[in-house]
Amino acid sequence: MKNTDKILDRTMAIIKKYYNHSTKNPVLKYTAPKTLKKNIKLSINQKWMDIDQLFDEMEKIALNSPKTNSKWFFNLLVGGEIGPAVMAEMMTAVLNNTMHTYKSAGIHILIEQEVINFLLKKVGYKKGDGIFAPGWSLTNMIALVLARNAKISSIKKSGIAGKKLVGYTSDQAHYSTEKFISVTGLGKEAIRILPTDTKGKMNIKTLEETIISDLHHGYIPFFVNATGWTTVLGAFDPIEKIAKIAKKYKLRLHTDAALGWWALLSKKHKHLLAWIEHSDSVSRSLHKMMNVPLLAAVLLTKNPNILYENFHENADYLFQMDEKELNPGNKSIQCGRRNDAFKVWTALKYLGENGYEKRINQEFDNAKYATAIIKKDKEFSLVLEPECINVCFQVKGKPASKICEALDKQGLIKVSYGKWKWEEFIRLMTVNADMTKKDIDNFFKQVKSVKI
């Protein structure tokens, strides 16, 4: 590559400057889109740009990007970083291997298999299979397709016309299940959004009553989605009870543990996902909680052949050598696929299971510390006793949305707000295991003092 040394030198210089800037400015101060467009040359023109000028603009972009690696970033379930995993992500871009065949990806197929086997073991699937997908949402879509085809095998060939299939999920589940029910050809009317109980968990009584009613009216129940760690409240649906109902009525059970899978790495907290091994499939979003770069989402299946049976198509121009296990394009919804497993493998090798167990326990402990502060302070009120690291609370007399907006625009803290039962609240996420009590103290200091 022409100018390789120069490109590498400038790239590393920008990265170093970004980290130095992040240390001095842990939260990016809000800048209006109009100002960014004025200060940074974003428009694409016919004339090429000099490489030095291009890197100048790239440096501006880096320094004007939200800092998810900051210990003052409490906004989402992504954040923090594992250094070697970041380097692996950079190497992934350089190596540029597509993960559909061993011929194209080589050793990276073996790395992906190692990661999937590790995850299968943690779920409790003795055999099983898995596939990386471009995002958490799509793993839930794949699970829907597998359940749909498992219920009526002719659908893959003949379509769904006239088949009144229905599935079930809670009103606190990730929106992707409702979103993708239509993509599977069933239509949004095919998903039953069930109410949750006083702790934000799926209402089991309502689930069974709805199934019975649907059967009575000629519908075909085929799928139930249990959520292991809901996005807003951090609630865990009772998998054991849902699994028994799924077995009774012959529904395929999918557990969306995109967030909660993290608890399986901790002896202290894995009980939150008890009975997950009775699921037919499990979603995992590894870039959440694990502090590795986006994206790294996986669908695991108990049946080791179901992915291949549903997604294999003959393509002699691709699958020209090696057995099917070495050519994961045979079991994927896509052909070309980026290497998302390498950074996960790197992080696991770097920290080991014991290192990650310490990190998750630290995140839970930080949430407990934050909860204790809320309970002691008369200006705060706790919305719900947290099961995990979602700490939902209100500041008396102040709208949560206004507080979060002010913190963001003044460059103090990145945090979001949520709603439940018509109440608005701040949603603190102790997602970064490198956070200390001092960082959490600072968070509450800023929340109390910010001017709205």
Sequence and secondary structure as in RCSB ss.txt:
>XXXX:A:sequence
MKNTDKILDRTMAIIKKYYNHSTKNPVLKYTAPKTLKKNIKLSINQKWMDIDQLFDEMEKIALNSPKTNSKWFFN
LLVGGEIGPAVMAEMMTAVLNNTMHTYKSAGIHILIEQEVINFLLKKVGYKKGDGIFAPGWSLTNMIALVLARNA
KISSIKKSGIAGKKLVGYTSDQAHYSTEKFISVTGLGKEAIRILPTDTKGKMNIKTLEETIISDLHHGYIPFFVN
ATGWTTVLGAFDPIEKIAKIAKKYKLRLHTDAALGWWALLSKKHKHLLAWIEHSDSVSRSLHKMMNVPLLAAVLL
TKNPNILYENFHENADYLFQMDEKELNPGNKSIQCGRRNDAFKVWTALKYLGENGYEKRINQEFDNAKYATAIIK
KDKEFSLVLEPECINVCFQVKGKPASKICEALDKQGLIKVSYGKWKWEEFIRLMTVNADMTKKDIDNFFKQVKSV
KI
>XXXX:A:secstr
 TTHHHHHHHHHHHHHHHHHHHHH SS     HHHHHHHS     SS   HHHHHHHHHHHHHTS  TTSTTB S
SS     HHHHHHHHHHHHH   TT HHHHTHHHHHHHHHHHHHHHHHT SS EEEEESSHHHHHHHHHHHHHHH
H TTHHHH  TT  EEEEEETTS THHHHHHTTTTS GGGEEEE B TTS B HHHHHHHHHHHHHTT EEEEEE
EEBS TTT  B  HHHHHHHHHHTT EEEEE TTGGGGGG TTTGGGGTTGGGSSEEEEETTTTS   S  EEEE
ESSTTHHHHHH    TTT  SS GGG GGGG S SS    HHHHHHHHHHHHHHHHHHHHHHHHHHHHHHHHHHH
H TTEEESS  SSSEEEEEETTB HHHHHHHHHHTTS B EEEEETTEEEEEEE   TT  HHHHHHHHHHHHH 
  
